[in-house]
Amino acid sequence: MFRTVQITNIDFDLTLDDEDAWELDDPEMLQKQLQDGYVGQIFELEVTQDADDAEVSYELCEEVSAASGWCINNIDFRYVLK
């Protein structure tokens, strides 16, 4: 079963590990670019119909993290009804 959600707000974790050989030039600009790229996007998540918000949020974070390459600090979404 799929649940359709739309991202309404997102905050990426832009911290880097100590062993990373590079640094972010402008983390605020990167945060804004990532937010602009993901806020408003619609995702179809493969979760059960009775999945609670926490499970849906987890699956959405997994999808966005895999696509963006960044972990998520916080994500808000709304359900899209068909």
C-alpha positions, 0 to 999 in steps of 0.5 A: 500500500502506498501513502502519498505525502507532501513535504511542507518543511525540512531541516537538513543535518549539514554537520560533517564528520571530523575526518571529512577532508572538506568544509562547507563554504556556506551552510546557510545557502546549502540549507536553503537550496536543499529546502527549496529543492524538497519543500513541496515535493510529493512522495509515494511511500510504501507503508501500511494503510494503518502506519502512524505518523512516526513510521511515515516520517521515518520512511520519508526521511529515508527517501529524502536522505537517500536522494539528497545524500544528507541526513534529516534533522526535522521534517514536516509533511501533509498527507495528500488525499486522492 
